[in-house]
C-alpha cells in the first residue's frame, strides 16, 4: 500500500477491519468529509521518534484507546496528549 492514495488506503483498511497509523492529517479530513464510521485512524504528531520509540508509542495508544478504536475513532497523538474523536465526525 506504500504507493496507494489516501482514499485507497482508507477503503482497504475499512474492508480489512484495520486501523491506519499515519503522520498525515489528510486521513482525518477524508473521514470527516465522507462521514465514515471506519476505519479508525491514529495520527502521530510527534517528529523525530526512533523506530522502537514509535512502536512503543503505538502500542501504548492502542492499549489506552482499544475500545475507541474498535467502535471507530480518529486519534491524534501529541507529546503530552491523546485526543480522541469518535466517528463519524460531524
C-alpha beads as a LAMMPS data file, in Angstrom:
LAMMPS data file: protein, C-alpha beads

90 atoms
89 bonds

1 atom types
1 bond types

-500.0 500.0 xlo xhi
-500.0 500.0 ylo yhi
-500.0 500.0 zlo zhi

Masses

1 110.0

Atoms # bond

1 1 1 0.000 0.000 0.000
2 1 1 3.058 2.278 0.019
3 1 1 2.113 3.768 -3.360
4 1 1 -1.670 3.791 -2.839
5 1 1 -3.511 7.073 -2.489
6 1 1 -5.158 8.003 0.802
7 1 1 -8.667 7.034 -0.317
8 1 1 -7.497 3.563 -1.336
9 1 1 -5.714 3.096 1.993
10 1 1 -8.920 4.020 3.834
11 1 1 -11.030 1.682 1.668
12 1 1 -8.656 -1.213 2.223
13 1 1 -8.366 -0.605 5.970
14 1 1 -12.144 -0.433 6.265
15 1 1 -12.644 -3.626 4.254
16 1 1 -9.998 -5.474 6.282
17 1 1 -11.184 -4.013 9.631
18 1 1 -7.779 -2.441 10.289
19 1 1 -6.575 0.797 11.857
20 1 1 -4.497 3.275 9.870
21 1 1 -1.426 4.722 11.610
22 1 1 -0.068 7.858 9.959
23 1 1 1.793 11.142 10.258
24 1 1 -0.587 12.634 7.664
25 1 1 -3.545 14.875 8.594
26 1 1 -5.342 14.097 5.324
27 1 1 -6.894 10.896 6.657
28 1 1 -8.834 12.736 9.368
29 1 1 -10.104 15.245 6.804
30 1 1 -11.181 12.498 4.381
31 1 1 -13.093 10.687 7.116
32 1 1 -14.801 13.915 8.191
33 1 1 -15.868 14.734 4.623
34 1 1 -17.191 11.230 3.978
35 1 1 -18.939 10.844 7.376
36 1 1 -17.452 7.343 7.501
37 1 1 -17.704 5.186 10.620
38 1 1 -14.496 3.294 9.879
39 1 1 -11.603 2.718 9.669
40 1 1 -10.086 4.153 12.798
41 1 1 -7.007 6.312 12.305
42 1 1 -4.142 7.073 14.685
43 1 1 -2.225 10.197 13.677
44 1 1 1.177 10.590 15.308
45 1 1 2.057 14.266 15.678
46 1 1 5.481 13.782 17.239
47 1 1 8.505 14.109 14.995
48 1 1 11.929 12.562 15.381
49 1 1 10.937 9.307 17.075
50 1 1 13.166 6.313 16.500
51 1 1 11.511 3.075 15.363
52 1 1 11.486 1.492 18.822
53 1 1 10.030 4.629 20.423
54 1 1 7.373 4.834 17.726
55 1 1 6.414 1.178 18.201
56 1 1 6.174 1.628 21.964
57 1 1 4.026 4.727 21.479
58 1 1 1.672 2.986 19.063
59 1 1 1.255 0.001 21.393
60 1 1 0.529 2.378 24.275
61 1 1 -2.110 4.266 22.291
62 1 1 -3.763 1.022 21.180
63 1 1 -3.848 -0.204 24.766
64 1 1 -5.301 3.077 26.088
65 1 1 -7.790 3.576 23.252
66 1 1 -8.737 -0.002 22.351
67 1 1 -12.480 0.454 22.827
68 1 1 -12.483 3.731 20.872
69 1 1 -10.552 2.128 18.010
70 1 1 -12.950 -0.823 17.912
71 1 1 -16.015 1.431 17.658
72 1 1 -14.453 3.888 15.173
73 1 1 -12.328 6.880 16.079
74 1 1 -9.685 9.275 14.867
75 1 1 -6.922 9.707 17.400
76 1 1 -4.301 12.451 17.401
77 1 1 -1.204 11.768 19.462
78 1 1 0.948 14.646 20.671
79 1 1 3.838 14.544 23.092
80 1 1 1.709 15.038 26.223
81 1 1 -1.809 14.494 24.905
82 1 1 -4.016 11.968 23.150
83 1 1 -7.160 13.369 21.545
84 1 1 -9.984 11.003 20.589
85 1 1 -12.842 11.900 18.254
86 1 1 -15.452 9.270 17.533
87 1 1 -16.604 8.520 14.018
88 1 1 -18.497 9.750 12.165
89 1 1 -17.062 13.249 12.571
90 1 1 -19.753 15.877 12.146

Bonds

1 1 1 2
2 1 2 3
3 1 3 4
4 1 4 5
5 1 5 6
6 1 6 7
7 1 7 8
8 1 8 9
9 1 9 10
10 1 10 11
11 1 11 12
12 1 12 13
13 1 13 14
14 1 14 15
15 1 15 16
16 1 16 17
17 1 17 18
18 1 18 19
19 1 19 20
20 1 20 21
21 1 21 22
22 1 22 23
23 1 23 24
24 1 24 25
25 1 25 26
26 1 26 27
27 1 27 28
28 1 28 29
29 1 29 30
30 1 30 31
31 1 31 32
32 1 32 33
33 1 33 34
34 1 34 35
35 1 35 36
36 1 36 37
37 1 37 38
38 1 38 39
39 1 39 40
40 1 40 41
41 1 41 42
42 1 42 43
43 1 43 44
44 1 44 45
45 1 45 46
46 1 46 47
47 1 47 48
48 1 48 49
49 1 49 50
50 1 50 51
51 1 51 52
52 1 52 53
53 1 53 54
54 1 54 55
55 1 55 56
56 1 56 57
57 1 57 58
58 1 58 59
59 1 59 60
60 1 60 61
61 1 61 62
62 1 62 63
63 1 63 64
64 1 64 65
65 1 65 66
66 1 66 67
67 1 67 68
68 1 68 69
69 1 69 70
70 1 70 71
71 1 71 72
72 1 72 73
73 1 73 74
74 1 74 75
75 1 75 76
76 1 76 77
77 1 77 78
78 1 78 79
79 1 79 80
80 1 80 81
81 1 81 82
82 1 82 83
83 1 83 84
84 1 84 85
85 1 85 86
86 1 86 87
87 1 87 88
88 1 88 89
89 1 89 90
